[in-house]
Amino acid sequence: MLELKGSSYKARSLPFYNLKMKASFVLSILALALTTQACDQYKYCACTNPDGSTNDVATDWACDPSYTRINDKGYTECKLYKSSAFKVTALSNCKFREACQAKGAMGDSKCRAKVGVFKFKA
């Protein structure tokens, strides 16, 4: 406690204030970590042009010959998903983007059906 000379004022620590600050700090860091995962694993990916439209030619070139190509959404996608008891193999959106750009696509990679802890249905 802080006591000022010549004064009856005593500063008291606020026990819940510190706890609230710690909890909000930890939650903020957790939220930031979950939202900044730039690279993740997906079942399906396609290359895009700068305007966001899909680039079927670049997708076909960027997709490894051993992976499946599908066209059930109106554009070509590369598909990779293999699951065993201890390992899941899928497409990395970051690596696929690099492959698209290496093949001349000027946009990003468009991926769906996220694989892992935080899954989303596609």
C-alpha positions in Angstrom: 0.0 0.0 0.0 1.0 3.5 -0.7 0.7 6.1 2.0 1.3 9.8 1.4 3.0 11.7 4.2 0.7 14.1 5.9 -2.3 12.6 4.3 -4.8 10.0 5.3 -5.0 8.8 1.6 -4.0 5.2 1.1 -3.9 3.7 -2.4 -5.3 0.2 -2.4 -4.5 -2.4 -5.0 -7.5 -3.7 -6.9 -7.2 -7.4 -6.9 -9.7 -8.0 -9.7 -8.2 -5.3 -11.9 -5.0 -7.2 -12.3 -6.8 -10.4 -13.0 -9.0 -8.8 -15.6 -6.1 -7.2 -17.3 -4.2 -10.5 -17.5 -7.2 -12.4 -18.8 -7.9 -9.8 -21.5 -4.3 -9.8 -22.5 -4.1 -13.6 -22.8 -7.4 -13.7 -24.7 -6.2 -10.9 -27.1 -3.0 -12.8 -27.8 -4.9 -16.1 -28.4 -7.3 -14.4 -30.8 -4.5 -12.8 -32.7 -2.6 -16.1 -33.0 -5.7 -17.8 -34.3 -6.5 -15.2 -36.9 -3.0 -14.7 -38.2 -2.4 -18.2 -39.4 -1.5 -17.2 -42.9 -0.7 -20.7 -44.2 -3.0 -23.6 -43.7 -4.0 -27.0 -45.2 -7.0 -27.3 -47.6 -8.5 -30.1 -49.7 -9.0 -28.0 -52.8 -7.1 -25.0 -54.3 -7.2 -23.0 -57.5 -5.1 -20.2 -58.9 -6.6 -16.7 -59.4 -6.1 -13.7 -61.6 -5.5 -10.2 -60.0 -9.3 -9.5 -60.2 -10.1 -12.7 -58.2 -11.4 -14.8 -61.1 -10.0 -18.3 -61.4 -7.2 -19.1 -63.8 -7.8 -22.7 -65.0 -4.6 -22.8 -67.1 -2.3 -21.8 -64.2 -4.2 -24.2 -61.8 -3.7 -27.1 -64.2 0.0 -26.2 -64.4 0.5 -25.6 -60.7 -1.3 -28.8 -59.7 1.1 -31.8 -59.3 0.4 -34.4 -62.0 -0.3 -37.0 -59.3 -3.1 -34.9 -57.7 -6.7 -35.0 -58.8 -8.2 -32.2 -60.8 -11.9 -31.5 -60.4 -14.3 -29.1 -62.1 -17.5 -29.3 -60.1 -17.7 -25.5 -59.2 -17.4 -24.2 -62.7 -13.6 -23.9 -62.6 -10.7 -26.2 -62.3 -9.4 -27.0 -58.8 -6.5 -29.1 -57.6 -7.5 -31.7 -55.0 -5.3 -33.4 -52.4 -6.5 -35.1 -49.3 -5.0 -38.2 -47.8 -5.7 -39.2 -44.2 -4.3 -41.9 -42.1 -4.3 -42.6 -38.3 -1.3 -40.3 -37.7 -1.0 -38.0 -40.8 -3.1 -35.8 -42.9 -1.8 -34.7 -46.3 -3.5 -31.7 -48.0 -2.6 -28.6 -50.1 -0.9 -25.7 -48.4 -2.5 -22.5 -49.6 0.9 -20.6 -49.4 2.8 -23.2 -51.3 0.0 -23.4 -53.9 0.0 -19.6 -54.3 3.8 -19.8 -54.9 3.3 -22.5 -57.5 0.5 -20.5 -59.2 2.7 -17.4 -59.4 5.7 -19.5 -60.7 3.4 -20.6 -63.5 2.4 -17.0 -64.4 -0.8 -16.4 -62.4 -0.7 -12.9 -61.0 -3.4 -13.4 -58.3 -3.6 -15.5 -55.2 -4.6 -19.0 -54.4 -8.3 -19.7 -53.7 -8.7 -22.7 -51.4 -11.6 -24.3 -49.6 -12.4 -27.2 -47.2 -9.9 -26.4 -44.5 -8.2 -29.4 -42.9 -7.0 -29.4 -39.3 -8.2 -28.3 -35.9 -10.4 -25.5 -37.1 -12.3 -27.1 -40.0 -14.9 -25.5 -42.2 -17.3 -27.3 -44.4 -17.1 -26.6 -48.1 
